[in-house]
Amino acid sequence: MRTAYCVETVRTAERELMARLPDGALMQRAAAGLAAACADLLGRVYGGRVVLLVGSGDNGGDALYAGARLARRGAGVTAVLLAPERAHAGGLGALRRAGGREVTADAAGAVIARADLVVDGIVGIGGKGGLRPDAEALVAAVERSRAAVVAVDLPSGVDADTGEVRGAAVRADLTVTFGTHKPGLLIDPAREYAGSVRLVDIGLGEVLPDRPELQALQHADVARLLPVPTGESDKYRRGVVGIAAGSARYPGAAVLAVSGALRGGAGAVRYVGPAGDAVIARFPETLVSDQGPRKAGRVQAWVVGPGAGEDAGTVAEVVEADVPVLIDADGLRLADAGAVRARTAPTLMTPHAGEAAALLGVAREEVESGRLSAVRELAARYDATVLLKGSTTLVADPGGGTVRVNPTGTAWLATAGSGDVLSGLAGSLLAAGLSALDAGSVGAYLHGLAGRFAAEGAPVGAHDVAGAIRRAWRDVARDL
């Protein structure tokens, strides 16, 4: 499992660790890891042309010490000092002794144009609000060059805690981060600026708190959460999920939600709605009812909303049910906020950015630029677990604890009906007994993996994604 901690927590841990170590030891650990990553990217260090963009903080010191290591291996290293009088003295001295040189920012253009590798040490994890004009000019020069870009701890100009990007920022090919991931490395839009991320262990693990800001599940974590039947299992022990979805206008939403539920391991699926004929034609094992949710029969969880149109009555019936409920799509618009907050059984809401913006009463762009704050606010406002779909899917509980971020998403999932498949899949996991946080996280993980498998570089539809869920399940289950 990958974890991320906020800036304040990281700094507190660094201070505690530095108090136990010789002076400068922590920076040397970071510099050694950074230099090794730069050498790997260069391939051949001797004769390589490396430019360091050096600010006044510790990131600049990390870059200078790493540059000194590369210079001792034969690289030509030039440091561009944005604030020469405030550059890290020890790092600058080490670079000079190793044969490196320095220039000021106004003389950096020609040096950057010839570089093989640029190391971004402009701003550290405390940077806010984009880059200053002098740094912005350097970044523009880097973008015009053909150099590979390595960011020190975090690309300069992005917010470490929120993943927001407010103004110009460095776009890195590789980010070398120290001790732990920072939230901005896992959440868009900042994640797009980070490139590949390499974590360097500097010993922070022993002093970081148990509860991180973010968690990103990996295969082994998801495998431990998968509901696997035993010899005593029957359809009720495996979980029966009710699907209240579809309308005369959108019968396909019902079919896709049922497909996700069946492939998500449900023991049985009960369908309620006007698309029963379409559902039965595709999935004859579905238990279809036209009596409404209250009379549909026993279920362990409900999914309501995909393609529901204006059927507020069905949404209200499901929200009143005393079992876990997943609310998606039209259900998010039709559900009464007070009724959702009053529920005692778990609730999982699955909006995309546009739906989240409507629920919060803000512009869609505000949600997309501040995804972490949006998902937390929605969870608190509705007293529900919220899965915010998008380029990085986030899952937050209402209590304000650790937020889950899904690492498997792909842009190929941006296709009509894909969210309906996810709703059925996550609903089946709710019915199997997973918590709303785990059902959302595991569902998003499998859904993203299925999208990757279905696409493999080619366009796909939602039905292709549903069909690939079994492959994603098998891939994860290898870690059982």
C-alpha positions, 0 to 999 in steps of 0.5 A: 500500500502506498501512503501519503502524508501532509506537509506538516506531518512530514516536517514534524517527522523530519525534525524528529529524525534529524534530532537523532542523526548527525547534522546533515545526514538526512539531506545526504540520504536524500541527495544520494537517492536523487543522484542515483535516480538521475544517473539511471535516467541519464544512462551514461553519467560521464559526459552528461550535461546536467542543469540544476535549478536551485531555489533557496530551500532544502530542495535546492540543497538536495539538488546541489549535493546530488549534482556534486555526486554526478559531477564526481562521476564525470557529468558536467553540472551547472547550477542555476541559482535563483537566489545566489545569496540564499543558496544552500552553502554546504551544497554549493560548496560541495558542487564547487569542490566536485568541479561543478559551476554556477550561473544566475537565472538571467544567464541560464537560457543557453545552458538549459538549451544544451542540457541532457537532464534538468533537476528541479530544486526550485521550490520545496513541499511548502510552496503555494500558488504557482511559480514566481516570474523568474522561476516561470521563465526558467521553466519555459526554457526547460519546456523548449529544451529536449532535456529530461526533467527530474523534480526534487520531492515534488514538481515546483509550483504544485500544492503538496497537500491538495494536488492543486496547480495554481499557475505555472508549474514544472512538468517532470518526467520523474519525481524523486520523493523522500520518505513518503509520498505527498498527496499532490503526487497521487491526485490530479491535476498535480499528479500529471505534472509529476511523471513517474514517481520514485520513493527514496527511503530516508528513514521517515517510516519509523517516525511517521504516524500510523494514519496517513492522509491518503492510501493507494491500494495495491494488488495485495491489499485488494486481494485481501479484501476480495470476497471469496466464497467458501464451502458453506457459501450460498447466494445469500452468504455471497450477497444479494444486491438489488439494482433499481436503475434504468428507464424507458429512455435509458434501459442500457443503464440497467443492463450495464449496472446488472452486468457489473454486479454479476461480475462483481461476485454477487450471489444473486442480483434482483432488478427493479425497474422498467428495463426488465425485458432488456435485463433478462434478455442479456442476463437470464439469471437476474431476478426481476420484479415490477413491484418496486424496491420494498416488495422486490425480495431480500437484498443485502445492498441496493444500487439506485440511480443509473439511468433512473430519469425522473423516478424520484419515488424509487430513489426515495424507497431505496434511500429508506431501506435499512441496508447499505445503499449506493447512490449514483447518477440520477439518484444523486440528483433525486435523493433528498439530502436530509433523508440521506443524512438520516440513514443509519445503514452505510451509504456510498455516493458515486458522483463524477465531477459535474455531479459533485459540483451540482451537489456542492453548488460550485463550478465543475472546474472548482471540483476538478482543481480541488478534488481532495477538498471536494470529496471531503466536503461532500462526505461531511455534508451528506454523512456518507462515504463518497467516491468521486470519479475522475482522472484520479478517483478518491473515496472518503468517509464522512469521519474525515479519516484517511482518503483512498486514491485509486491508482488503476484508472485510465482515460479509456474509461471516459465512455458512456455507461462505464460509471453504471458498470462501476455502480453494479460492481461496487454494489455487489461488494457492499452486498458481500459485506465490505464497508462502504470505503472498502467497497468503493476502493476495491470496486474502483481498483477492479474497474480501472484495471478492467478498463486497462485490460479492455482497452490495451491501447484501443477504444472500448465501450462500457460493455467491454469494461464489464467483460474485463472485470473477470480478468481484473479479478483473476489478476488481483486474486493471484496475490491471495 
